[in-house]
Each structure stands twice: as structure tokens, then as C-alpha cells.
Amino acid sequence: MTTVSKNIVAEINKGLKLNGDNYETWSLKVQYVLKEQEALEAINNVMNEPEEDDTSQPRREREAYDSWNKKNSIARITLLSTLDDDIIREFKDHQRALDLWNALRKRFGTCSTARLRSLMIKFDSFKKRPEHSMKTHLRQMANMIEELKDAGHVLTDEQQIQAVIRSLPSS
């Protein structure tokens, strides 16, 4: 793993871990890390271990499998290391990164009515914090708007403007 990859994983581990409410952002960042680690293919395909044989074809199959297996290990440990501790226990037994990735997407990637409602409540009640700059505040609101969009709820420009105005302090 390159120093850059180690630094990216360290940053994810410091800040953004999958906690059940941030799947979309988490999945994007993890995919960037896996691409940097040249392990992205491990969440896109699976290889079965070839049978042992003395011919040259199985040797090439073995080399391809060994390469995939290394990428699978990197991807799996990256995925597990970016999960909140309580989530790791539920997913630690997946040995293939693709199976782990799919299980996480199935569990956290779909947007239920309850999740959409939770996002709407968060967005509607969001207020600018005194310690945040206007730039930070608007960036946070833009992120919430994107989360809502990813969940299938697109806000009109007018709704977005009204929400920004409503989120500002009265004085």
C-alpha cells in the first residue's frame, strides 16, 4: 500500500466511518481509496481458486488468482477498517470484498421511508451554528441537499433558498 493510500485510510478512520447514516459519502470515499490501492476490482468481481495442475494454463490462472486474492485482502481490510466498531461485528465474517461490499450496500445503501423522513427532519431543522462560517454552513446544507437527492427526493431551487433563509439566525 502506498503512503498516499495509508494516509487516505488514516483520514477516513479519523473522520468518516460508516455509521449507518452516511453510506453514500462513505462509499464514494472508499471507492477512491480502493482505486488508489489498485484494489477496486475486488469489489467488482470474484475469482475462484484454480485447481492445482502442472500445465502452463493453470499456472497463469494461479497467478491471476493470487493477484486477485491480494487485492481482495486489501479491499476487505480497507472496508472493515472504515466501519464503526458496532457495525464491524455484523460484517466481519465476509471473506470476499465483493460479498462484504454487497452486504453493506444492501443494509445501508437503500433508502427506506424512515431514512428519507430522517433526512428531511434533519434538513428542515438545520440551523447555522455561531462557530461556523457562512461558507461552512452552506456547504453542510449542500451536502444535505445531495443526500436527499441520492435518496430520491429532489428539492426545487425555491425550496432550497427557503431552507437556507430559514436556517439563518434571526438577528
Secondary structure as UniProt FT lines:
FT   HELIX           3..14
FT   HELIX           23..36
FT   TURN            37..38
FT   HELIX           40..43
FT   HELIX           56..81
FT   HELIX           85..91
FT   TURN            92..93
FT   HELIX           97..104
FT   HELIX           105..109
FT   HELIX           113..125
FT   TURN            130..131
FT   HELIX           134..150
FT   TURN            151..152
FT   HELIX           157..167
//
